[in-house]
């Protein structure tokens, strides 16, 4: 069972296919293996060497109970750890939701490691804080919502997500979501880093 540990955190990964390397990054509550659903891997492995991994806090990867461990810079380090373990200098990257957030981080902080990238299900400029603020405006004053529990209820409708949730560490998963919730937009991260980034394709 392969693991990358160069970031100091144990990240479980899998490799399938032949061709140029393509890194697939899953969303919150999902697993790297879920990319095999809906025909993604069969459609990609004839043309690409597809690398999937369980993001920190998910599946067989480490599940620390420290919010800082889930910050974007560490997400980027974990993805680079997988590439470094496989001796991949540059890869195409495709991320969905939380994985899209990480791909935006790769484009910001390590653009030289990306051949191309696609982001789906994530706003690269405002992230989640602005989206939540818009939702909360629709609520009665003083109403509080545990968005993590809302997410769990919706996710459990999919059998593969319900299985991953039941087998997972809920405290770690909550911290994953909190890190996304409190993350600044990509442009602010760029200002702090002083590094140029590419343009994400939001879908």
C-alpha positions in Angstrom: 0.0 0.0 0.0 1.9 3.1 -1.2 2.3 6.2 1.0 4.1 9.5 0.4 5.6 11.0 3.6 7.9 13.8 2.3 5.6 16.5 3.7 5.9 14.9 7.2 2.3 13.6 6.8 1.4 10.2 5.5 -0.6 10.4 2.3 -2.0 7.3 0.6 -1.9 7.4 -3.2 -2.5 5.1 -6.2 -1.2 5.1 -9.8 -2.9 3.7 -12.8 -2.5 4.0 -16.6 0.2 5.1 -19.0 1.1 8.4 -20.5 1.8 12.0 -19.2 1.1 12.3 -15.4 -2.3 13.5 -14.4 -3.0 14.3 -10.7 -6.6 14.0 -9.6 -7.6 15.8 -6.4 -11.0 14.8 -4.8 -13.5 17.0 -2.8 -14.4 17.1 0.8 -15.8 13.7 2.2 -14.6 11.9 -0.9 -11.6 9.6 -1.5 -9.1 9.2 -4.2 -10.7 5.9 -5.2 -13.9 7.7 -6.0 -12.5 9.0 -9.2 -13.0 5.5 -10.5 -16.8 6.1 -10.3 -18.8 7.5 -13.2 -16.2 6.3 -15.6 -13.4 8.9 -15.0 -10.5 6.5 -14.6 -11.4 4.2 -17.6 -11.7 7.3 -19.7 -8.3 8.7 -18.7 -5.9 5.8 -18.0 -5.4 5.0 -21.7 -4.0 8.4 -22.3 -2.5 9.4 -18.9 -0.7 8.0 -15.9 -3.4 8.9 -13.4 -2.3 9.6 -9.8 -5.0 9.8 -7.2 -4.6 10.2 -3.4 -6.6 10.5 -0.2 -6.3 14.1 0.9 -5.2 14.7 4.5 -8.0 13.9 6.9 -9.5 11.4 4.5 -9.4 7.7 3.9 -6.0 6.0 4.6 -4.1 9.2 4.8 -3.2 10.8 8.2 -6.0 12.5 10.1 -4.4 15.1 12.5 -6.6 17.1 14.9 -4.8 20.3 14.2 -6.5 23.0 12.1 -3.1 24.4 10.8 -2.3 21.0 9.2 -5.2 21.5 6.8 -4.1 25.0 5.6 -3.7 25.5 1.9 0.1 25.7 2.0 0.2 22.2 3.7 -2.3 20.8 1.2 0.1 21.9 -1.5 3.0 20.3 0.3 1.1 17.0 0.5 0.3 17.0 -3.3 4.0 17.8 -4.0 5.0 15.0 -1.7 3.1 12.6 -3.8 4.7 13.9 -7.0 8.1 13.9 -5.5 7.7 10.3 -4.3 6.9 9.3 -7.8 9.7 11.4 -9.3 7.2 13.5 -11.3 8.6 17.0 -12.1 5.5 18.3 -13.8 1.9 17.0 -14.0 -1.5 18.0 -15.3 -3.8 18.5 -12.4 -7.6 18.3 -12.1 -9.3 19.2 -8.8 -12.9 19.2 -7.6 -14.3 21.3 -4.8 -11.7 21.1 -1.9 -9.4 19.5 -4.5 -9.9 22.5 -6.7 -8.9 24.7 -3.8 -5.6 22.7 -3.6 -5.0 23.0 -7.3 -5.4 26.7 -7.1 -2.8 26.6 -4.3 -0.5 24.6 -6.6 -1.0 27.1 -9.4 -0.1 29.9 -6.9 2.8 28.5 -5.0 4.3 25.9 -7.3 3.3 26.8 -10.9 6.5 25.2 -12.3 5.1 21.8 -11.2 2.0 22.1 -13.4 1.7 21.3 -17.1 -2.0 22.4 -17.0 -4.8 22.5 -14.5 -8.6 22.4 -14.3 -10.6 23.5 -11.3 -14.3 22.5 -10.8 -16.7 23.2 -8.0 -14.6 26.0 -6.4 -14.5 29.7 -6.7 -10.8 30.6 -7.0 -11.3 34.2 -6.0 -13.7 34.3 -3.1 -13.6 30.7 -1.8 -16.2 29.6 0.8 -16.4 32.6 3.2 -18.3 34.9 0.7 -20.5 32.0 -0.4 -21.5 31.3 3.2 -22.1 34.9 3.9 -24.6 35.0 1.0 -26.4 31.9 2.3 -26.6 33.3 5.8 -28.3 36.4 4.6 -31.2 34.3 3.7 -31.6 33.1 7.4 -33.5 34.8 10.2 -31.3 37.1 12.3 -29.6 35.2 15.1 -29.9 31.8 13.3 -26.8 29.7 13.4 -26.2 26.8 11.1 -23.7 23.9 11.4 -22.8 23.7 7.8 -20.7 20.6 8.4 -23.8 18.7 9.6 -25.7 20.1 6.6 -23.0 18.8 4.3 -23.0 15.3 6.0 -26.7 15.0 5.6 -26.6 15.7 1.9 -23.5 13.6 1.3 -25.0 10.5 3.0 -27.5 10.2 0.2 -24.6 8.8 -1.9 -23.8 5.3 -0.7 -20.0 5.7 -1.5 -19.9 8.9 0.5 -21.9 7.5 3.4 -19.4 4.6 3.6 -16.4 7.0 3.6 -18.0 9.2 6.3 -18.8 6.2 8.5 -15.3 4.8 8.2 -13.7 8.3 8.6 -12.6 10.6 11.4 -15.3 13.1 11.8 -13.2 15.5 13.8 -10.6 15.5 11.1 -13.2 16.0 8.4 -14.7 18.9 10.3 -11.2 20.5 10.4 -10.9 20.1 6.7 -14.1 22.0 6.1 -13.1 24.7 8.6 -9.8 25.2 6.8 -11.7 25.7 3.6 -14.2 28.0 5.3 -11.6 30.3 6.6 -9.3 30.4 3.6 -8.8 33.7 1.8 -9.5 34.0 -1.9 -6.7 33.0 -4.2 -5.8 36.6 -5.2 -5.1 37.4 -1.5 -3.0 34.3 -1.2 -1.0 35.5 -4.2 -0.4 38.9 -2.6 0.9 37.2 0.5 3.2 34.8 -1.4 4.4 37.4 -3.9 4.4 34.6 -6.6 2.5 34.7 -9.9 -0.2 32.1 -10.5 -2.1 30.8 -13.4 -5.8 31.2 -14.2 -8.1 28.6 -12.8 -10.9 27.2 -14.9 -13.9 27.3 -12.7 -16.8 24.9 -13.6 
